[in-house]
Amino acid sequence: MTMNDLQHLKNRVASIDILRGLVILLMLVDHVRERVFLHHQVGDPMVIDETSSALFFTRFCAHFCAPVFIFLAGASAWLYANPSKGPTRDASHFLFTRGLFIIALEVTLVNFSWFGAYNTLYLQVMWAIGLSMISLSLLVKLPHKVVGALGIAIIFGHNALDFINFAPGEWGYSAWTILHDRGFLYSGENFGVKVSYPTLPWIGVICLGFFLAPIFSSKVSREERIGKLLRLGAFSLAALVVIRLLNGYGEPVPWASYDSALLTLQSFINFTKYPPSLDFLLITLGVAFIVLALLEKYNPRKLHFLRHFGSAPLFFYVVHLYLLLAIYLVLVSIYGTNKGIYFGVDEVWQVWAMSIVLAGVLYLPTKCFSHYKKTSQRAWVKYL
């Protein structure tokens, strides 16, 4: 590692990069699952009686990806605007243009990577991140506390809007589909546009990330930061337990008791992702706060390799999707569609094994691009 690399890493928050790198690898596992284990579909939320525990917890691990990505995007925006050295900067323009860039990637390279065709345009997590960034680019003009209050209000209050529904063709259907209800914006004979990630709750998450980011400031001591993160995590998880035990507001699907303690646990933490329910966000962000605190406290050097994944997430995202597409096409050409219309493996552990191998394959290219991103003076590189 060069001196420039070391200096750049010193200027970045290690715990943020490590956590982002960790959820990127969890995302890889989920996308491998979607390539070679799609013959075992999972619902949203999952159907407990029809989903093995191994598959349930594999999918559950992936729930942390989008909330962490979007929360840290908000935190990174504040850190960009308030560098540890030098004057403050206006993050609005960068957020707006990067949001547009990410949406452009979603509708072009990312969508094509899933199917190798454009029969349906799926607006997924990149769409949600991009639209959240654009929204934040406007909201950062407000007082900092107002941004935080808005984020908290959206996270805790958006489930109160669940009763609002619009049928296709009704006034307000398109806007509400983008903001709150998953569905098709357009459905034709040969082409469709589907919103898979309604955006309103994610705007709340990015606002919360922007609001809480000052705890990562150099003005806040390490001990104080750890304490605040632990309290945030404890509050989130305690609130989750209380709300979930009431079996009412916060998650559309109630939990049930089973003869098996494991199945009861699965039911209790079985949350809706599209859009993310309050309970979904409480458990994912609550755990993320605690993990950030532990990373701050122990700074485990054995996990520092994750910083390369965490500092070049967009590069990894696009490259891993095309690698998975290529691998899947090769497997189909060799073995055919051995699971109905899909090629697939038989066991969940094989999904994890393939993911570990692919993480190893992608480590060096991602590390090299991370180094290039740190040292390049080209303006476009910062968007990646």
C-alpha positions as CSV (number, residue, x, y, z in Angstrom):
1,M,0.0,0.0,0.0
2,T,1.4,3.4,-1.0
3,M,1.7,6.5,1.2
4,N,-1.1,8.1,-0.8
5,D,-3.3,5.1,0.0
6,L,-2.5,5.3,3.7
7,Q,-3.2,9.0,3.7
8,H,-6.6,8.5,1.9
9,L,-7.6,5.7,4.3
10,K,-6.7,8.0,7.3
11,N,-9.1,10.6,5.9
12,R,-11.9,8.1,5.6
13,V,-13.9,6.6,8.5
14,A,-12.7,3.0,8.8
15,S,-15.8,1.6,10.5
16,I,-18.0,3.0,7.6
17,D,-15.9,1.4,4.9
18,I,-15.7,-1.9,6.7
19,L,-19.4,-2.1,7.3
20,R,-20.1,-1.1,3.8
21,G,-17.7,-3.8,2.6
22,L,-19.4,-6.4,4.8
23,V,-22.9,-5.7,3.4
24,I,-21.5,-5.7,-0.1
25,L,-20.4,-9.3,0.5
26,L,-23.8,-10.1,1.9
27,M,-25.3,-8.6,-1.2
28,L,-23.1,-10.9,-3.3
29,V,-24.5,-13.9,-1.4
30,D,-28.1,-12.7,-2.1
31,H,-27.4,-12.2,-5.8
32,V,-25.8,-15.6,-6.1
33,R,-28.9,-17.0,-4.5
34,E,-31.0,-15.2,-7.1
35,R,-28.9,-16.8,-9.9
36,V,-28.6,-20.4,-8.8
37,F,-31.3,-20.9,-6.1
38,L,-34.3,-19.1,-7.8
39,H,-36.2,-22.3,-8.1
40,H,-36.8,-21.9,-4.4
41,Q,-38.6,-18.5,-4.4
42,V,-38.9,-16.4,-1.3
43,G,-41.8,-14.0,-0.7
44,D,-41.9,-10.6,0.8
45,P,-42.2,-11.2,3.7
46,M,-41.1,-14.9,3.5
47,V,-43.6,-17.7,4.0
48,I,-42.4,-19.4,7.1
49,D,-43.9,-22.8,6.4
50,E,-42.5,-22.9,2.9
51,T,-39.0,-21.5,3.5
52,S,-36.2,-23.6,5.0
53,S,-34.3,-22.1,8.0
54,A,-31.1,-22.0,5.9
55,L,-32.8,-20.1,3.1
56,F,-34.7,-17.8,5.5
57,F,-31.5,-16.7,7.3
58,T,-29.6,-16.4,4.0
59,R,-32.3,-14.0,2.8
60,F,-32.5,-12.3,6.2
61,C,-28.8,-11.4,6.1
62,A,-29.4,-9.6,2.8
63,H,-32.0,-7.4,4.4
64,F,-29.2,-5.3,5.9
65,C,-27.8,-4.3,2.5
66,A,-30.2,-1.6,1.3
67,P,-30.7,0.1,4.7
68,V,-26.9,0.2,5.4
69,F,-26.1,1.5,1.8
70,I,-28.6,4.3,2.0
71,F,-28.0,5.3,5.6
72,L,-24.2,5.5,4.9
73,A,-24.9,7.4,1.7
74,G,-26.6,10.1,3.8
75,A,-23.7,10.0,6.3
76,S,-21.2,10.2,3.6
77,A,-23.0,13.2,2.1
78,W,-22.6,15.1,5.4
79,L,-18.9,14.1,5.7
80,Y,-18.4,15.3,2.1
81,A,-19.9,18.6,3.0
82,N,-18.0,18.9,6.3
83,P,-14.4,17.6,5.7
84,S,-12.1,17.2,8.7
85,K,-9.7,19.6,7.1
86,G,-10.6,22.7,5.0
87,P,-13.8,24.7,4.6
88,T,-17.3,23.2,4.4
89,R,-18.7,22.4,0.9
90,D,-22.1,22.4,-0.6
91,A,-23.1,18.7,-1.1
92,S,-26.3,19.6,-3.0
93,H,-24.8,19.6,-6.6
94,F,-22.8,16.4,-6.0
95,L,-25.8,14.6,-4.5
96,F,-28.1,15.6,-7.4
97,T,-25.7,14.7,-10.2
98,R,-24.6,11.4,-8.6
99,G,-28.2,10.5,-8.0
100,L,-28.9,11.0,-11.7
101,F,-25.8,9.0,-12.6
102,I,-26.9,6.1,-10.4
103,I,-30.4,6.1,-11.8
104,A,-28.9,6.1,-15.3
105,L,-26.8,3.1,-14.4
106,E,-29.9,1.4,-13.1
107,V,-31.9,1.8,-16.3
108,T,-29.0,0.8,-18.5
109,L,-26.1,-1.4,-17.4
110,V,-27.8,-2.8,-14.2
111,N,-31.1,-3.8,-15.7
112,F,-29.4,-5.5,-18.7
113,S,-27.1,-7.5,-16.4
114,W,-30.0,-9.3,-14.8
115,F,-31.6,-10.8,-17.9
116,G,-29.4,-9.9,-20.8
117,A,-32.5,-8.2,-22.3
118,Y,-34.8,-5.3,-21.7
119,N,-38.2,-6.9,-21.6
120,T,-39.0,-5.2,-18.3
121,L,-37.3,-2.3,-16.7
122,Y,-37.0,-3.0,-13.0
123,L,-36.4,0.1,-10.8
124,Q,-34.6,-1.5,-7.9
125,V,-32.1,-0.6,-5.2
126,M,-30.0,1.7,-7.4
127,W,-33.1,3.6,-8.4
128,A,-34.0,4.0,-4.7
129,I,-30.4,5.2,-3.8
130,G,-30.4,7.6,-6.7
131,L,-33.8,9.1,-6.0
132,S,-33.0,9.3,-2.3
133,M,-29.8,11.3,-3.2
134,I,-31.7,13.6,-5.4
135,S,-34.3,14.2,-2.7
136,L,-31.5,14.8,-0.1
137,S,-29.8,17.3,-2.5
138,L,-32.9,19.5,-2.1
139,L,-33.4,18.8,1.6
140,V,-29.9,19.7,2.7
141,K,-30.9,23.3,2.2
142,L,-33.1,23.0,5.3
143,P,-31.7,23.3,8.8
144,H,-29.8,20.2,9.9
145,K,-32.3,19.3,12.7
146,V,-35.2,19.6,10.3
147,V,-33.6,17.1,8.0
148,G,-33.3,14.7,10.9
149,A,-36.8,15.3,12.1
150,L,-38.1,14.6,8.6
151,G,-36.1,11.4,8.4
152,I,-37.4,10.1,11.7
153,A,-41.0,11.1,10.9
154,I,-40.8,9.2,7.6
155,I,-39.3,6.1,9.2
156,F,-41.7,5.9,12.0
157,G,-44.8,7.3,10.2
158,H,-44.8,5.9,6.7
159,N,-46.7,2.7,7.7
160,A,-49.6,4.9,8.7
161,L,-50.0,5.5,5.0
162,D,-50.5,1.9,4.1
163,F,-54.3,2.3,3.8
164,I,-53.8,4.6,0.8
165,N,-54.1,2.8,-2.5
166,F,-54.5,3.7,-6.1
167,A,-55.6,1.5,-8.9
168,P,-53.7,1.6,-12.3
169,G,-55.0,4.5,-14.3
170,E,-56.2,6.5,-11.3
171,W,-54.9,10.0,-10.5
172,G,-52.0,9.7,-8.2
173,Y,-51.2,6.0,-9.1
174,S,-47.8,6.7,-10.7
175,A,-46.6,9.0,-7.9
176,W,-47.8,6.7,-5.2
177,T,-46.2,3.7,-6.9
178,I,-42.8,5.5,-6.9
179,L,-43.2,6.6,-3.3
180,H,-45.0,3.9,-1.4
181,D,-46.6,1.0,-3.3
182,R,-44.7,-1.5,-5.4
183,G,-46.1,-1.9,-8.9
184,F,-45.9,-1.3,-12.6
185,L,-45.7,2.2,-14.0
186,Y,-46.2,0.9,-17.4
187,S,-47.2,-2.5,-18.7
188,G,-47.3,-3.2,-22.4
189,E,-47.3,-6.3,-24.6
190,N,-43.5,-6.3,-25.1
191,F,-42.2,-3.9,-22.4
192,G,-43.0,-2.9,-18.9
193,V,-41.6,-0.6,-16.2
194,K,-41.9,-1.8,-12.6
195,V,-41.0,0.0,-9.4
196,S,-39.5,-2.7,-7.2
197,Y,-38.2,-0.3,-4.5
198,P,-40.8,2.3,-3.5
199,T,-38.7,5.3,-2.4
200,L,-40.4,7.2,0.5
201,P,-39.0,5.1,3.4
202,W,-35.5,5.2,1.8
203,I,-35.7,9.0,1.7
204,G,-36.3,8.8,5.5
205,V,-33.2,6.6,5.9
206,I,-30.9,8.8,3.9
207,C,-32.1,11.8,5.9
208,L,-31.4,10.0,9.1
209,G,-27.9,9.1,7.9
210,F,-27.2,12.8,7.1
211,F,-28.5,13.9,10.5
212,L,-26.5,11.4,12.5
213,A,-23.3,11.8,10.5
214,P,-21.8,14.4,12.9
215,I,-21.0,11.6,15.4
216,F,-18.3,10.6,12.9
217,S,-16.8,14.1,13.0
218,S,-13.2,14.5,14.2
219,K,-14.7,16.8,16.9
220,V,-16.4,13.8,18.5
221,S,-14.2,11.5,20.6
222,R,-14.0,7.8,19.8
223,E,-15.5,7.0,23.2
224,E,-18.4,9.4,22.8
225,R,-19.1,8.0,19.3
226,I,-19.1,4.5,20.5
227,G,-21.5,5.4,23.3
228,K,-23.9,7.2,21.0
229,L,-23.9,4.3,18.5
230,L,-24.6,1.8,21.2
231,R,-27.4,3.8,22.6
232,L,-28.9,4.2,19.1
233,G,-28.7,0.5,18.5
234,A,-30.2,-0.4,21.9
235,F,-33.0,2.1,21.4
236,S,-33.8,0.8,17.9
237,L,-33.9,-2.9,19.0
238,A,-35.8,-2.2,22.2
239,A,-38.4,-0.2,20.2
240,L,-38.6,-3.1,17.7
241,V,-39.3,-5.7,20.4
242,V,-42.0,-3.5,22.0
243,I,-43.7,-2.7,18.7
244,R,-43.4,-6.2,17.4
245,L,-44.8,-7.8,20.5
246,L,-47.9,-5.7,20.1
247,N,-48.4,-7.3,16.7
248,G,-49.9,-4.2,15.3
249,Y,-48.4,-1.1,13.8
250,G,-45.0,-1.3,12.2
251,E,-45.3,-4.5,10.2
252,P,-48.3,-5.5,8.0
253,V,-47.8,-9.2,8.6
254,P,-48.3,-10.3,12.2
255,W,-46.0,-12.9,13.8
256,A,-47.2,-16.2,15.1
257,S,-46.1,-18.8,17.7
258,Y,-44.9,-22.2,16.5
259,D,-44.1,-25.5,18.2
260,S,-40.5,-24.8,17.3
261,A,-38.6,-21.9,19.0
262,L,-36.6,-21.4,15.8
263,L,-39.7,-21.0,13.6
264,T,-41.2,-18.6,16.2
265,L,-38.1,-16.5,16.0
266,Q,-38.2,-16.6,12.2
267,S,-41.8,-15.4,12.3
268,F,-41.0,-12.7,14.8
269,I,-38.2,-11.2,12.6
270,N,-40.0,-11.8,9.3
271,F,-40.5,-8.3,8.0
272,T,-41.7,-6.6,4.8
273,K,-39.0,-5.1,2.5
274,Y,-41.0,-3.6,-0.4
275,P,-41.5,-1.0,0.9
276,P,-39.4,-1.5,4.1
277,S,-41.7,-1.6,7.2
278,L,-40.8,0.3,10.4
279,D,-39.8,-3.0,12.0
280,F,-37.6,-3.9,9.0
281,L,-35.7,-0.6,9.4
282,L,-35.5,-0.8,13.2
283,I,-33.8,-4.2,13.1
284,T,-31.5,-3.5,10.2
285,L,-30.4,0.0,11.3
286,G,-30.3,-1.1,15.0
287,V,-27.9,-3.9,14.3
288,A,-25.9,-1.6,12.0
289,F,-25.4,1.0,14.8
290,I,-24.1,-1.7,17.1
291,V,-21.8,-3.2,14.5
292,L,-20.4,0.3,13.8
293,A,-19.8,0.8,17.5
294,L,-18.0,-2.5,17.8
295,L,-15.9,-1.7,14.7
296,E,-15.0,1.7,16.3
297,K,-14.1,0.1,19.6
298,Y,-12.0,-2.9,18.4
299,N,-10.9,-1.7,14.9
300,P,-10.2,-5.3,13.9
301,R,-7.3,-5.3,11.5
302,K,-8.3,-8.7,10.1
303,L,-11.4,-7.0,8.7
304,H,-9.5,-4.2,7.0
305,F,-9.6,-6.0,3.7
306,L,-13.3,-5.1,3.6
307,R,-12.3,-1.5,3.2
308,H,-11.4,-2.1,-0.4
309,F,-14.9,-3.4,-1.1
310,G,-16.4,-0.6,0.9
311,S,-14.5,2.2,-0.8
312,A,-15.4,1.1,-4.3
313,P,-19.0,-0.2,-3.9
314,L,-20.4,1.0,-7.3
315,F,-17.6,-0.6,-9.2
316,F,-18.1,-3.9,-7.4
317,Y,-21.9,-3.7,-7.9
318,V,-21.8,-3.5,-11.6
319,V,-18.9,-5.9,-12.2
320,H,-20.3,-8.6,-10.0
321,L,-23.7,-8.5,-11.8
322,Y,-22.0,-9.1,-15.2
323,L,-19.8,-11.8,-13.8
324,L,-22.8,-13.6,-12.4
325,L,-24.7,-13.2,-15.7
326,A,-21.7,-14.7,-17.6
327,I,-21.3,-17.6,-15.1
328,Y,-25.0,-18.4,-15.2
329,L,-25.0,-18.4,-19.1
330,V,-22.0,-20.8,-19.1
331,L,-23.7,-23.1,-16.5
332,V,-26.9,-23.2,-18.5
333,S,-24.9,-24.0,-21.7
334,I,-23.2,-26.9,-20.0
335,Y,-25.9,-28.3,-17.7
336,G,-29.1,-26.9,-19.1
337,T,-32.0,-25.7,-17.0
338,N,-32.0,-28.5,-14.5
339,K,-34.6,-26.8,-12.1
340,G,-37.5,-26.3,-14.4
341,I,-36.9,-23.0,-16.3
342,Y,-33.8,-22.3,-14.2
343,F,-30.3,-23.7,-13.6
344,G,-29.8,-24.2,-9.9
345,V,-27.9,-25.9,-7.1
346,D,-29.5,-28.2,-4.6
347,E,-28.4,-26.8,-1.2
348,V,-28.1,-23.3,0.3
349,W,-24.5,-24.0,1.5
350,Q,-23.5,-24.2,-2.2
351,V,-24.8,-20.6,-2.6
352,W,-22.5,-19.5,0.2
353,A,-19.5,-21.5,-1.2
354,M,-19.9,-19.9,-4.6
355,S,-20.2,-16.5,-3.0
356,I,-16.9,-17.0,-1.1
357,V,-15.1,-18.0,-4.3
358,L,-16.5,-15.0,-6.2
359,A,-15.5,-12.6,-3.4
360,G,-12.0,-13.9,-3.7
361,V,-12.1,-13.5,-7.5
362,L,-13.4,-9.9,-7.2
363,Y,-11.1,-8.8,-4.4
364,L,-8.0,-7.8,-6.5
365,P,-10.0,-6.0,-9.3
366,T,-11.9,-4.1,-6.6
367,K,-8.8,-3.3,-4.7
368,C,-7.1,-2.0,-7.9
369,F,-10.0,0.2,-8.8
370,S,-10.2,1.4,-5.2
371,H,-6.5,2.5,-5.5
372,Y,-7.3,4.1,-8.9
373,K,-10.2,6.0,-7.4
374,K,-8.1,7.3,-4.5
375,T,-5.3,8.5,-6.7
376,S,-7.1,9.7,-9.9
377,Q,-7.7,13.4,-10.5
378,R,-10.5,12.7,-13.0
379,A,-13.8,14.3,-12.0
380,W,-16.0,11.4,-13.2
381,V,-14.2,8.9,-11.0
382,K,-15.7,10.3,-7.8
383,Y,-19.1,9.3,-9.1
384,L,-18.0,5.6,-8.8
